[in-house]
């Protein structure tokens, strides 16, 4: 059973252009253009979580603090991409 967060990420990934995109336009999506700050924040959050896990931190306070950025980052990116894609099509 997957979490709603993972389901949201999977759903949003559908809107990102694929290398084998039949349109062949080579142009970035509206989401890619307009939501760079939100994407950067999400990437930074994921890197922080990964770094914490790689450093084998076991105390829940640190892991909770690292994970605390995930939901707001995903929400901000999702909202931005949804609006960008709705306005761009």
Secondary structure, DSSP 8 states (H G I E B T S, - for coil): ---HHHHHHHHHHTTS--TT-TT------HHHHHTHHHHHHHHHHHHHHHHHHHTT---HHHHHHHHHHHHHHHHHHHHHHHHHHHHH-
